[in-house]
């Protein structure tokens, strides 16, 4: 299997699993969401931006243990959310979460793909169920703008990505190919995307899907179009690129058409 195809399969699996988990919850009861709106989304965007800058500084200073601690804590909580979304058994889901964390510690790098899948899908279902659509929309757009700044202007996202890759954490979806080179002799070909590049677009799709599952599916397809747009850009320009803006672009086009069709363009 081509490394690009393998990466897309992992990306798509996380998106679909998160979507199905949220649909599972919605099939039993109507999710109780917060009353957060656009203003709170802007605050969250700023908070995420500041947090990532601080994290990049810590990594640059060699304090990489924090990455592993954050990952294990996140894996425990999001594993519980994901398992509970399908089983609705709190105790059993807790046991499953403990097993997942144990496997991550024991199997180390071997369990990274599974950990990335769980972290992504758990984040998608949590955000889509907990927060209303206007909040998620503004947050997604805000993070896309931040992604561009963090990669091309401040470049701290590059430091963060390199640190995450070096420490072999599950905070990215990464697939490498042993043969061939990209960007210079000795560098293996491969694709690395932060989990935010799957979580935010998929959360947007899932949030809409809770109201209209067919439209949610259309947005997932638009998300996949955006993914392949990123691949096209990577083939033209090797190196680090902000993936979130091109992934969100097709989704936003479809979303605007849908909102206007239902007479809700004032949401934008």
Secondary structure, DSSP 4 states (H G I P E B T S, - for coil): --HHHHHHHHHHHHHHHHHHHHHHHHHHS--------HHHHHHHHHHHHHHHHHHHHHHHTT--HHHHHHHHHHHHHHHHHHHHHHH--HHHHHHHHHHHHHHHHHHGGGGHHHHHHHHHHHHHHHHHHHS-HHHHHHHHHHHHHHHHIIIIIS-HHHHHHHHHHHTT-SSEEEEEEEEEESSSTTPEEEEEEETHHHHHHHHHHHHHHTT-HHHHHHHHHHHHHHHHHHHHHHHHS-S---HHHHHHHHHHHHHHHHHHHTT-GGG-
